[in-house]
Structure formats: structure tokens, C-alpha cells
Amino acid sequence: MNNEHTERTYSTFKEVLGDGAINPARDWRTLFKKDIENYSKNLNISPIIYKEFLRGLLSQIKLGYVDDQSTFTKVKIAHGRQERMVAKKFQENNIVLPFSTVYQSAVTQDDNKRRFKEVLVTSSKWNDEIQRAERIVGYIDVPIKAEYTVSVWTKYVSDMDQLAASIRLGFNPHKLIVTPFSEETKAYLTGEESMTTAEAPDREERLLKREFKITIEGYIPSPTFKITNTGKIIHLNTEIWV
């Protein structure tokens, strides 16, 4: 925030509470709610939160199969929708199967966890540099559901069965997705569907495809601020909100 905003906030603080310590939580909410609300309106969320969800999900999905020679082979997982590329390379006999991709297909607000009233909360965070706890202020985090589609392509039914079973077992009942913002975000397998469109003639090879829907139930961290003893407001999580 600019100096004009900082000085105005400090002046208000002295006017209401004098030069003494600022302790009551209700005073923090009352005095700074409007300032934090106005500042937050000008912020934009960075795509880093969704990149971290995807990175955390990819670290938890380990695909592989055992071939006829009892050899275990890992399956590559690429990012993005690559249906055309896979189909073209399959026709050209220029792709290694099985193959898999993952992409974010939807993001919705989790209404079951949503708060219907904005709540400004305060907490304390220890600062080793100054050897003192600091007051942190922010709104409740926003609950969301991020849906990812994992597509698997194989040449043989036996390979598809192995990979499908691996995904089902891996998400029984869920996987924990670790991000820089949370270590307890849960991911669930919420659906699957065979996308093989038709049977090919006996002498032609088939490209088998199955899609798996995975839903991450997480939170988007709201903007958080540090309030100094002089009434200065400092935006903290600038890597998420810019």
C-alpha cells in the first residue's frame, strides 16, 4: 500500500486507541476491514495455485503395467489435451503405448463448504527475525473443487485393465495432495468412462481409451496481511495474489 494509505490508517489507530498497545481482536477487524476489503478488490489471483494442484496430483499418480515377459514398464503422463496427436501418431505407428495425459477440465466453488458471509479472521505468526509474534489478518479461504481428466490409451485390453485397476486402488478412498499452501488437500476418483468408439476389424489394431475424473477438494488462500504496531498494512501472500 502507498504511504498515504499507511499514514491514514495509523492516524485512525491513534485517534481511536491512543498510543497504547493494540490488542483486542475486535478492534483489528473493525478498523482495518474496509482498508483490507478495498485493497483486496484490486488483486488478481495467480495461476500458481492451480499449477501446484496439478504438480501435486502428478506426483501421486504412478502408472505402469506388467507385460507378457513379466517386465514392469512405467507409463508416461503428459500434460494437456492431446487426443489429435495420439490418434495421428497411432495411425502413423509412431507412438509408444500405453500413453496417458492429464488436464484440468473444470473448477467450481464448493457450495457445501462455502461461507455465506465474509468473515475477517486474525491469527498470530511468530517472526524469528524480530523475536515477536505478528498479527495476521485475512478473510476465510475459498473452498473449490478442481476437476482433472486423466486419459489412458492402450493397444491391448489387458494393459488397460491393469492401469485402470492401479488408478482405482490408488484413490481408495483418496490421495493426499501436498502443495506449498496445504499438506491435507484430498483428491478423489469421481468417475470413469470408456472412450473407445467402435470395434475395429479383426486384422486392424484398435486404439483403446478410458477417461478418469479426479476431483481435488481444496481451498484458494485469500489475501493475507500483516498489521504492524504502527498500523501499517503489509500484503503477505504476493505469490498468489498480485
N, C-alpha and C positions, 0 to 999 in steps of 0.2 A: 504494500500500500504506500501511497505517497506521503510526504511529510505533513501536508495539510490535514490529511485524514488522521494521521497518528497524533498530531498535536490536539486536534479537536476531541479525539477520544480521551486523551489524557486530561484535558481541561474538564470534561464532563465527569471523569472519575474523581478529581479533586473537589469539584463542586458538590458532588453527592456524598462522598465518603471522607473528604478531607485528605490529609497526607498520611493517614494511618495505613495499616495493612489491609489488604483486600482479601477477605476470606470466605464470606458466605457464598455458597454456590448460586443462590437465587439472584444475587447482585450481578454475578457474571452473566447469567442468562438475560437478565433484564437490560443491562447496559449495553451489551455487545450484540444482541440478537439482530438488530436492524443492520448494524455495520457488517456483520458476517453474512447476512442474507443478501445485501446489496453487492458485496464483493463476490459471493458465490455465483451470482447471476451472470457475471462476465467470464466465468471459467468454462472451458471445454474439456471433455474427457478425452484422454489419450487412448489410442488403440492398444496400449501396452497391457491393459488388464485382460483383453481377450487373447492376446499373444501368449500371456502367461498361462491362461487356462489351457490353450492348445498345447503349449510346451509341457505342461504338467500331465495332460492326457496322453501325449505321445510317449512320455517316459514310463507310463503304466501299461501300455499295450505292447506286448511281446508276442508276435505271431511267428509260427513255424510249423512244420509238418514232418512226418517220418515217411520216407519214400519206400519203394519195394525192396531196396537194399538195406533197409533199417538204418538209413542215414538221416539225421536231423538237419533240416535246412531252414534257415531264417527267411522270413518273407519281408521284403522291403515295403515300407509305408511312405508314400509320397503325399505332400500337401496339395490340396486343390481338387477341383472337379476335372477329371481327365478322361471322361468317357470316350471322346472322339479319338484322343491319342491312343488309348488302349485298343479300341476297335480297329483303327488303322494299322497299328503295329502288329495286331494279331493276324489281320488279313495278309500282311507282308511277311508273316512268320519272323518277326523281328522284336519279340518281347519275351522276357523270361517270366513264366507263370509258375506258381501263383504270384499275384501282384495285388497291392492294396493302396487305397487312398483315404484321406480324411479331410473334411472341410466343415466349416461352421455353417449350418443351414438355417438357424433361427435363434433369436434372442427375445425373450418375453419377460415381463415382470411377474414375479411370483406373488400372486394375489393372496395366497394362503399365509404368507409371512409379512405382507406389506402392512405398514403402519398408516392409518388413515389421518394422522395428524402429525405435523412436523414436530420433532422433539429435539431440542438442543441439549446435548449431554456434555458433562465435564468430567475430566479424569486427570490423574497426576502421572507424570512420567519423570523418572529420575535422570538427571543430566550429570554424567560423571565429570565433565569438564568444569562445571561450576559447583559441583557437590551440593546440588539442591534439587528438590522436586519442582517441576514446572507444571503450570496449569494448561491443559489441552482442551480445546472446545471444538465441537463439530456436531453435525446432525447425524441421526441414525443412518447406518449404511443401507443401501438399496438392494433388496433381495431380487435375484433374477434367476431365470432358467435359460442356460445356453445349450442349444441342441447341436450335436455334431453327427455327421453321417460318415460312417466307415464303410467303404465299398471294398469287396473282396472279389477278385477274378481268378478263376482256376480253369484248368483244362479237364480235370478229372473230378468225378463226384466224390471219390474217397478223400481227395485233398480238401475239397470244400467242407466235407463233414468234419474233418479234423480241425480245421481253422474255425468253423462255427462253434464247435464244442469248446475250443480254447477260449473264445470270446465269452461264451455263456458262463463258463466256470469262473473266468476272471472277474466278472461283475456279479458274483453271487455272494452276498447281496449287493455289494457296491465296491468301488475303489476310492481310495483317498487321494485327492489331487493336491499336491503341495505347490504353493506359489509363494512369492515373496510377501504376499499380503495375508495368507492364511495357510495353516497346515491341516485343516479339518474340512476342506471342501469335498463334498461327496459327488461321485459320478455313478449314474445308474444306466443299465441297459433297459431301454423302454420299448424296444420293438425291433423286429427284423422282417425282411421280405425278400423272397427270391425274385430277381430281376431278369432271369433267363427267359427270353421272349418266346422261343419256339424250339421244337426238336429239329435237329439237323439230320439230313440223310445219313445212313449208316457209314458211308465212306467219307463223310466230311467231318471235320473236327468242330466241336462246339466250344463256344466261349461262355462259361458259366459265371454268373454274377449274383451276389447276395449283398443286400444293404443292411446295416445295423445302425439303429438310432440310439445314441448315447446322450443323456441329459445331465449336465452339470448344474447342481443346485448350489449357487454361491451368492456372493454379495459384491456389489461395486462400492468400494470405500468412498464415503462422502468427503468433501474437502474438510481438512482439519487445520486448526490454527493454534498457535501458542500465544498466550496473553502474558506479557511481561508485567513486572511490578509498576512500570511507568505507564501502563495502559496501551503499549504498542501491540498491534496485531500482526503476527507473522504467519504467512501461509507455509504449511509444512510439506504436505504430500504433492509437491510440484511435479513429480514424475508421472502422476496420474491425472491431475487437473492442471491445465495450462491456460 
